[in-house]
Structures are given as structure tokens and as C-alpha cells.
């Protein structure tokens, strides 16, 4: 039963365990539909036919933009990609939200403060989706959990996820929220300087990454320097140099089937301009994860990237189409 019609998707904290599990099951069925496999007859046809969705991007993107666009196109919706808009410059967020709500059936926002996406939701009158803010990244976590379920055969409440790196960033925050809603065990391996200020009952912080990964199903990492924090690169490298995900760390999980997840992009080699700049300044060929781990059989990062599309499609179909 779908109870999500016309709902915003701003944070997983707004969704019950039952509702998140519904979205994950819907994502699996929509994935089967796209791949030509068996799926429920209730999902036949273009489920977003005639819908118009605006995608506001104040930060750069690969997976989020492409996932929203392809998911919308698959189900018959039209999208407008909006960047460098007047919002917050010559026009208030409130006024922008009211205008876009008259023109579109839903709004996606990827950018800065969580208050921005909340204000869009307050005034737009249509569903608003959080594609990433400084504080949260809920669409990412749906894909992370679906990928973990696919590769471990476990239900969410049976998973143990260990995040290694900056424990305060938006991905770690979103994982912690998701863990609380889905009753997952979530561990953060991070220097104390990068621990979150508050944690819920399902989240535990560790200084020792080798202790944190024991018995876990998923080892997860993200870039050491988030968008907008480039000035902190030297500081972050000094803090996190002992928190690189290596094969030794995977072995320390004592789980031969442990999987490695990363929301991407990843600095695992020197094939990027930023990677080369880091090497020239600090002499490092890899940052948060070694190339060996990234390319290993443990790595499920590209399944994870694909699942962004399926889970985002589930959000849009549940709130606009069913």
C-alpha cells in the first residue's frame, strides 16, 4: 500500500521503516521492469506520463542529475535542468518555490544548506526531493542499502555498515539517519575531531578503523574533502591518512564476503586533475581508498551508482505516479 503520494523526500528521518522498505521494494521492481524481467502488473505503462519535474542544481553532479533524468524519462516525465538561477540572488527562495510550484509537478534540489530544500518544500505546494545538501544525502542512502541487500542477501536490520573517513559529512549523517530508521548497526571510524556532535542509538564512533570493521558486512568511504571545503585539504589529509580503506582493512573485517561501497567520485588513482594536484602537492597516489580495493571483487561501487537511478525512480513514482 502506497501512502507516499504527494510527499516530500527531504530526509529519511521523515519516513518510517515500513515506508523506506516500501521504496526499496518498489526500486527492485522498477529495476526488473527496466531490465525486462518479471515485475508486478500494477507497474505497467509510463507511471509518470505527463509529469514535469524541475531539477535545481547549485552543486556539480554526475550520478544525481543523470539518475533523476533517466528515471524520469523511463517513466514518461519531462525534466528541466536549472542551474545558475535567480533563486537566492534576485529572487527569494520563497518566491522561486511558489513560481516553480505553479509550473512543475515536483522539484529536486541539490546544493547547500538543508534549510533551502526545506523552504522549497514549505512554499512550493508540490513534492520536493533532496538531491544533496551540506547536511544530508537521503537518495544516496537508499541506493547504498539496496546495493548492500543485493550483495549480502540480508535485510536492512541485519546489516552492519562501517563508514571510514569524515564522520561529520552529509553522507555519514544520512547513513546514520537511515540506520536509525531501518534499525541497522552503523559504525563510524574517524578521528575524534571528525566525529559527529550527536549520534543516535544505532550509531557508534570508533577511533580505530581496524576495530570498527570487525564483523561488518559493508565498508564504506567517501572523499576526505567535501565540495566547498577544498581549503581544508591539507588539514583533512593529516587527520585521515590512517583511515584509508586498504585490503588490510577489508581483511580485518574477518568477513570474506565484505563489500566495499563508495558514493563516488573516488580518488583511487591519478586519472583526474584533482588527483594529480594532490600528488604534486602531497605525494599521494591514492586518498580515501586504494586502487586495489576499488577494483577488487569486494567493490560494488558501480552497482551502487546504477541503483541511484532505480531508487530515485521509486521516490518519484511513489510520490507522483502511483
RODO-2510 file (C-alpha; in nm, 4 decimals, decimal comma):
residues 322
     n   res          X          Y          Z
     1     x     0,0000     0,0000     0,0000
     2     x     0,1409     0,3353    -0,1036
     3     x     0,0972     0,6167     0,1494
     4     x     0,3587     0,8428    -0,0057
     5     x     0,1504     1,0299    -0,2638
     6     x     0,2445     1,3996    -0,2752
     7     x     0,5085     1,3559    -0,0007
     8     x     0,8391     1,5438     0,0084
     9     x     1,1646     1,3485     0,0273
    10     x     1,3919     1,5744     0,2321
    11     x     1,5463     1,3312     0,4820
    12     x     1,4975     0,9686     0,5769
    13     x     1,4054     1,0880     0,9253
    14     x     1,0649     1,1794     0,7791
    15     x     0,9999     0,8191     0,6726
    16     x     0,9104     0,5157     0,8789
    17     x     1,0859     0,1823     0,8474
    18     x     0,7823     0,0449     0,6628
    19     x     0,7825     0,3350     0,4172
    20     x     1,1552     0,3021     0,3417
    21     x     1,1193    -0,0725     0,2896
    22     x     0,8300     0,0011     0,0520
    23     x     1,0567     0,2321    -0,1511
    24     x     1,3330    -0,0293    -0,1613
    25     x     1,0922    -0,2982    -0,2822
    26     x     0,9474    -0,0599    -0,5404
    27     x     1,3004     0,0196    -0,6606
    28     x     1,3714    -0,3509    -0,7082
    29     x     1,0518    -0,3962    -0,9073
    30     x     1,1180    -0,0900    -1,1240
    31     x     1,4708    -0,2200    -1,1851
    32     x     1,3245    -0,5506    -1,3015
    33     x     1,0860    -0,3612    -1,5271
    34     x     1,3716    -0,1667    -1,6880
    35     x     1,5738    -0,4835    -1,7409
    36     x     1,2824    -0,6731    -1,8972
    37     x     1,2382    -0,9120    -1,6036
    38     x     0,9178    -1,0064    -1,4235
    39     x     0,7518    -0,7252    -1,2289
    40     x     0,4036    -0,6520    -1,0856
    41     x     0,1376    -0,5673    -1,3422
    42     x     0,0486    -0,2578    -1,1380
    43     x     0,3743    -0,1031    -1,2620
    44     x     0,2977    -0,1414    -1,6319
    45     x     0,2994     0,1621    -1,8578
    46     x     0,4559     0,5053    -1,8154
    47     x     0,3916     0,5830    -1,4496
    48     x     0,4976     0,9485    -1,4714
    49     x     0,3383     1,0290    -1,8045
    50     x     0,2550     1,3988    -1,8370
    51     x     0,4523     1,4991    -1,5265
    52     x     0,7017     1,7857    -1,5359
    53     x     0,9928     1,7939    -1,2898
    54     x     1,2465     2,0716    -1,2399
    55     x     1,5972     1,9817    -1,1251
    56     x     1,7742     2,2660    -0,9423
    57     x     2,1496     2,2133    -0,9241
    58     x     2,3596     2,4589    -0,7242
    59     x     2,6393     2,2000    -0,6963
    60     x     2,8041     1,9912    -0,9654
    61     x     2,6792     1,6402    -1,0259
    62     x     2,7130     1,3275    -1,2353
    63     x     2,5106     1,0465    -1,0769
    64     x     2,2336     1,2551    -0,9192
    65     x     2,1490     1,4520    -1,2317
    66     x     2,1714     1,1526    -1,4646
    67     x     1,9722     0,9332    -1,2264
    68     x     1,6873     1,1818    -1,1975
    69     x     1,6787     1,2489    -1,5710
    70     x     1,6917     0,8868    -1,6904
    71     x     1,4461     0,7747    -1,4219
    72     x     1,2025     1,0465    -1,5267
    73     x     1,2419     0,9736    -1,8980
    74     x     1,1934     0,5996    -1,8430
    75     x     0,8525     0,6625    -1,6880
    76     x     0,7387     0,9325    -1,9287
    77     x     0,8110     1,2544    -1,7369
    78     x     0,9715     1,5712    -1,8714
    79     x     1,2544     1,7461    -1,6867
    80     x     1,4100     2,0910    -1,6821
    81     x     1,7696     2,1183    -1,5649
    82     x     1,8029     2,4506    -1,3827
    83     x     2,1361     2,5903    -1,2738
    84     x     2,2595     2,9468    -1,2219
    85     x     1,9010     3,0502    -1,1446
    86     x     1,7903     3,3708    -0,9723
    87     x     1,6995     3,1824    -0,6538
    88     x     1,8599     3,3466    -0,3528
    89     x     2,0106     3,6195    -0,5700
    90     x     1,7491     3,8427    -0,7319
    91     x     1,4588     3,6282    -0,6142
    92     x     1,3900     3,4777    -0,2730
    93     x     1,3662     3,1036    -0,2171
    94     x     1,0031     3,1510    -0,1164
    95     x     0,9131     3,3328    -0,4380
    96     x     1,1053     3,0851    -0,6510
    97     x     0,9283     2,7932    -0,4833
    98     x     0,5864     2,9494    -0,5474
    99     x     0,6674     3,0092    -0,9146
   100     x     0,8086     2,6617    -0,9762
   101     x     0,5195     2,5017    -0,7902
   102     x     0,2825     2,6615    -1,0435
   103     x     0,4820     2,5259    -1,3376
   104     x     0,6003     2,1840    -1,2240
   105     x     0,4675     1,8712    -1,0564
   106     x     0,7825     1,8231    -0,8451
   107     x     1,1119     1,9946    -0,7612
   108     x     1,4535     1,8413    -0,6991
   109     x     1,7237     2,0445    -0,5249
   110     x     2,0965     1,9706    -0,4995
   111     x     2,3031     2,2345    -0,3291
   112     x     2,3880     2,3905     0,0021
   113     x     2,2009     2,4173     0,3321
   114     x     1,9221     2,1811     0,4339
   115     x     1,7136     2,4897     0,5149
   116     x     1,6993     2,5696     0,1427
   117     x     1,5335     2,2417     0,0464
   118     x     1,3029     2,2728     0,3492
   119     x     1,1972     2,6219     0,2410
   120     x     1,1292     2,4998    -0,1123
   121     x     0,9072     2,2304     0,0373
   122     x     0,7290     2,4799     0,2609
   123     x     0,6203     2,7120    -0,0191
   124     x     0,6095     2,5120    -0,3448
   125     x     0,2905     2,3103    -0,2957
   126     x     0,4441     2,0133    -0,4818
   127     x     0,6763     1,7271    -0,3767
   128     x     1,0357     1,8379    -0,3225
   129     x     1,3281     1,5934    -0,3379
   130     x     1,6649     1,6375    -0,1669
   131     x     1,9370     1,5519    -0,4192
   132     x     2,2098     1,6521    -0,1705
   133     x     2,2626     1,9241     0,0870
   134     x     2,5542     2,0083     0,3129
   135     x     2,3860     1,8114     0,5913
   136     x     2,2089     1,5192     0,4252
   137     x     2,2016     1,2916     0,1203
   138     x     1,8967     1,0640     0,1549
   139     x     1,8677     0,9431    -0,2064
   140     x     2,2247     0,8138    -0,1807
   141     x     2,1478     0,6049     0,1261
   142     x     1,8538     0,4311    -0,0415
   143     x     2,0922     0,3171    -0,3161
   144     x     2,3551     0,2159    -0,0581
   145     x     2,1115    -0,0029     0,1332
   146     x     1,9616    -0,1589    -0,1802
   147     x     2,3116    -0,2473    -0,3028
   148     x     2,4036    -0,3995     0,0316
   149     x     2,0842    -0,6063     0,0297
   150     x     2,1592    -0,7258    -0,3242
   151     x     2,5114    -0,8421    -0,2428
   152     x     2,4693    -0,9781     0,1093
   153     x     2,1206    -1,1277     0,0889
   154     x     2,0434    -0,9592     0,4205
   155     x     1,7543    -0,7392     0,5238
   156     x     1,8429    -0,3850     0,6338
   157     x     1,8095    -0,4548     1,0056
   158     x     2,0581    -0,7424     0,9667
   159     x     2,3307    -0,5231     0,8160
   160     x     2,6380    -0,3801     0,9876
   161     x     2,7825    -0,0854     0,7956
   162     x     3,1162     0,0727     0,8845
   163     x     3,1940     0,4145     0,7428
   164     x     3,5628     0,5113     0,7360
   165     x     3,6565     0,8774     0,6971
   166     x     3,4970     1,2128     0,7792
   167     x     3,2236     1,1118     1,0198
   168     x     3,0542     1,4508     1,0057
   169     x     2,9896     1,4819     0,6325
   170     x     2,6500     1,4625     0,4647
   171     x     2,6820     1,1004     0,3530
   172     x     2,7760     0,9797     0,7009
   173     x     2,4945     1,1863     0,8515
   174     x     2,2478     1,0369     0,6038
   175     x     2,3703     0,6839     0,6746
   176     x     2,3280     0,7421     1,0474
   177     x     1,9707     0,8642     0,9945
   178     x     1,8974     0,5673     0,7683
   179     x     2,0404     0,3296     1,0270
   180     x     1,8088     0,4669     1,2935
   181     x     1,5018     0,4359     1,0714
   182     x     1,5893     0,0840     0,9497
   183     x     1,7390    -0,0433     1,2778
   184     x     2,0793    -0,1099     1,1202
   185     x     2,4054    -0,1111     1,3138
   186     x     2,6131     0,1816     1,1900
   187     x     2,9744     0,2408     1,2867
   188     x     3,1878     0,5469     1,2155
   189     x     3,5668     0,5080     1,2072
   190     x     3,7095     0,8569     1,2294
   191     x     3,9492     1,0728     1,4326
   192     x     3,7684     1,2333     1,7244
   193     x     3,7985     1,5734     1,5595
   194     x     3,5657     1,4473     1,2848
   195     x     3,3085     1,2674     1,4985
   196     x     2,9516     1,3987     1,4708
   197     x     2,8361     1,6118     1,7639
   198     x     2,5456     1,3781     1,8355
   199     x     2,4732     1,0156     1,7475
   200     x     2,1615     0,8014     1,7729
   201     x     2,1320     0,4647     1,9447
   202     x     2,2215     0,2767     1,6245
   203     x     2,5470     0,4696     1,5623
   204     x     2,8808     0,4111     1,7356
   205     x     3,2035     0,6046     1,6808
   206     x     3,5492     0,4449     1,6813
   207     x     3,8970     0,5942     1,6545
   208     x     4,0484     0,2634     1,5438
   209     x     3,9257     0,1664     1,1954
   210     x     4,0504    -0,1901     1,2348
   211     x     3,8320    -0,2315     1,5418
   212     x     3,5349    -0,0672     1,3720
   213     x     3,5258    -0,3058     1,0756
   214     x     3,5221    -0,6319     1,2729
   215     x     3,2279    -0,8462     1,1656
   216     x     3,0762    -0,5840     0,9376
   217     x     2,9032    -0,6507     0,6044
   218     x     2,9831    -0,3198     0,4356
   219     x     3,2896    -0,0968     0,4490
   220     x     3,2008     0,2465     0,3158
   221     x     3,4044     0,5567     0,2475
   222     x     3,3720     0,8954     0,0818
   223     x     3,6105     1,1688    -0,0258
   224     x     3,8077     1,3284     0,2543
   225     x     3,7234     1,6817     0,1396
   226     x     3,3615     1,7610     0,0532
   227     x     3,2521     2,0175    -0,2073
   228     x     3,3183     2,3669    -0,0778
   229     x     3,5850     2,2534     0,1714
   230     x     3,8824     2,2479    -0,0656
   231     x     4,0758     2,4902     0,1567
   232     x     4,0834     2,2171     0,4224
   233     x     4,2620     1,9617     0,2028
   234     x     4,5946     1,9710     0,3904
   235     x     4,4195     1,9510     0,7280
   236     x     4,1981     1,6590     0,6194
   237     x     4,4869     1,4593     0,4774
   238     x     4,6742     1,4978     0,8054
   239     x     4,3689     1,3832     1,0027
   240     x     4,2616     1,0973     0,7758
   241     x     4,5846     0,9489     0,6394
   242     x     4,5427     0,6486     0,8719
   243     x     4,1800     0,5974     0,7620
   244     x     4,2412     0,4863     0,4048
   245     x     4,0436     0,1782     0,3009
   246     x     4,3032    -0,0859     0,2149
   247     x     4,2943    -0,4608     0,1587
   248     x     4,4339    -0,4998     0,5116
   249     x     4,1301    -0,3139     0,6442
   250     x     3,8923    -0,5363     0,4458
   251     x     4,0726    -0,8427     0,5821
   252     x     4,0335    -0,7080     0,9355
   253     x     3,6561    -0,7389     0,8996
   254     x     3,7003    -1,1183     0,9302
   255     x     3,4276    -1,1406     0,6667
   256     x     3,5453    -1,2874     0,3333
   257     x     3,2248    -1,1574     0,1732
   258     x     3,2552    -0,7999     0,2995
   259     x     3,1638    -0,5455     0,0315
   260     x     3,3125    -0,2049    -0,0358
   261     x     3,0866     0,0924    -0,1102
   262     x     3,1672     0,4478    -0,2169
   263     x     2,9223     0,7165    -0,3291
   264     x     3,1738     0,8420    -0,5912
   265     x     3,3700     1,0184    -0,7260
   266     x     3,6689     0,8422    -0,5699
   267     x     4,0349     0,9400    -0,5595
   268     x     4,1876     0,5950    -0,6084
   269     x     4,4383     0,6783    -0,8854
   270     x     4,5947     0,9682    -1,0745
   271     x     4,3483     0,9816    -1,3631
   272     x     4,1829     1,3068    -1,2506
   273     x     4,3086     1,6662    -1,2447
   274     x     4,2478     1,6909    -0,8703
   275     x     4,4222     1,3594    -0,8110
   276     x     4,7287     1,4883    -0,9950
   277     x     4,7208     1,8131    -0,7970
   278     x     4,7092     1,6163    -0,4715
   279     x     5,0032     1,4042    -0,5876
   280     x     5,2076     1,7084    -0,6867
   281     x     5,1495     1,8771    -0,3504
   282     x     5,1401     1,5832    -0,1085
   283     x     5,2948     1,2905    -0,2976
   284     x     4,9865     1,0701    -0,2560
   285     x     4,8715     0,8456    -0,5418
   286     x     4,5527     0,7369    -0,3600
   287     x     4,3416     0,9000    -0,0911
   288     x     4,0366     0,7513     0,0809
   289     x     4,0649     0,4105    -0,0910
   290     x     4,3414     0,2210    -0,2639
   291     x     4,3108     0,1325    -0,6286
   292     x     4,3467    -0,2336    -0,5296
   293     x     4,0316    -0,2215    -0,3168
   294     x     3,8399    -0,0043    -0,5631
   295     x     3,8957    -0,2537    -0,8450
   296     x     3,8632    -0,5683    -0,6318
   297     x     3,5809    -0,8215    -0,6281
   298     x     3,4683    -0,6682    -0,2971
   299     x     3,3882    -0,3404    -0,4682
   300     x     3,0242    -0,2838    -0,5661
   301     x     3,0543     0,0861    -0,6404
   302     x     2,9151     0,0695    -0,9941
   303     x     2,6142    -0,1380    -0,8909
   304     x     2,5675     0,1265    -0,6217
   305     x     2,5863     0,4048    -0,8824
   306     x     2,3271     0,2312    -1,1023
   307     x     2,0981     0,1831    -0,8049
   308     x     2,0849     0,5611    -0,7600
   309     x     1,8619     0,5643    -1,0679
   310     x     1,6331     0,2832    -0,9541
   311     x     1,5827     0,4220    -0,6033
   312     x     1,5288     0,7782    -0,7285
   313     x     1,2763     0,6414    -0,9758
   314     x     1,0977     0,4715    -0,6866
   315     x     1,0776     0,8018    -0,4962
   316     x     0,9281     0,9854    -0,7926
   317     x     0,6856     0,7083    -0,8827
   318     x     0,5688     0,6697    -0,5213
   319     x     0,5127     1,0421    -0,4693
   320     x     0,3792     1,1329    -0,8145
   321     x     0,2669     0,8254    -1,0023
   322     x     0,1034     0,5503    -0,8007
***
